[in-house]
Amino acid sequence: MKNKKVHIITDSGSDLMGNILDGKDIEILRMPVTANGVEYTINDENDLMNLYRLMREGVVFSTAHASYYDILSAFERCAKEEIPCVFVGLSSGLTSQHNAAMMAAREVREEYPDCVLEVIDSASATMGYGKAVLAGYEKAQAGAGIEEVVETIIDDLNHTEHLFSVQSLEFLVRGGRLSKMAGAVGEALSIKPIINIDDAGKLVTQEKVRGDKKLRNRLVEISTEALKALEGQDVWIVEGENGEMTKDIIERINKCCTPNSIRVYKMGPVISVHTGPDVLGIIYNNPQRNKNIRPMVHEISLGEIQCRNRRMQETALERA
């Protein structure tokens, strides 16, 4: 097992697809996107543009976590082949998938007690954990062991900042994340929420501004304040169908600081069906933030060992 590279598994909520994935051997479990009982498969940007169009036409989509069978099968395969693996999933604050992954990990560990497997709750969404997965993958490809790979992923996740906003509140209302009354008032006043993800991995409204111009200014102000403290890092811009606003945001960031790179990608279906096709966001690392994320399977293992030791001690005392 020592000579086998760490295998990394994630889900489609990470938005790792197309040129971003670029043939990398990262296993991605599909999170179904459905409407009226029909599942929509998103393989490329054309599929995504079609999804955006349907959303504008009033089609209401729903999402679900990757199937328990798919998660279990992926873990079992690695255990059988004695390949160490790490699973990084969409925030447990947004989906029940993490619980399913933990259940699958327990089941696999019962049959393969020597398997090397870690499950990480990203407390993030979209490229917030997609970039952490990419960082861990590069470490694994360089021959790093699972401890170093996990440390790299968690370090990235702990400092990840997400700033999102939407042009229309309609889709947040549809998904039940905003009341109809609040949505109507917000639309009438041209309110634009700036949404972040808290340490528990839940969506929270950080601020509210009025109008597109103020939104762009404020998104850049918040992000560049942290970016200036860490010049030369990578920045990810997530967009829907609002390319002109994206260009403006990039120009504003470049005037304020000097990032190593700015990469633009389309918001994938898992999150965009809840935000709408006019989402815009900036994802970056904030050195002042620490979410205190930990790998969970390791904690379970330690707990099981402690329980076993306690039972052995109790049995020994009874015999004495």
Secondary structure, DSSP 8 states (H G I E B T S, - for coil): -TTS--EEEEEGGG---TTTTTT---EEE---EEETTEE----SHHHHHHHHHHHHTT---EE----HHHHHHHHHHHHHTT--EEEEES-TTT-SHHHHHHHHHHHHHHH-TT--EEEEE-S--THHHHHHHHHHHHHHHTT--HHHHHHHHHHHHHTEEEEEEES-SHHHHHTTSS-HHHHHHHHHTTEEEEEEE-TTS-EEEEEEEESHHHHHHHHHHHHHHHHGGGTT-EEEEEESS-HHHHHHHHHHHHHH---SEEEEEE--HHHHHHH-TTEEEEEEE-TT-------HHHHHHHHHHHHHHHHHHHHHHHH-
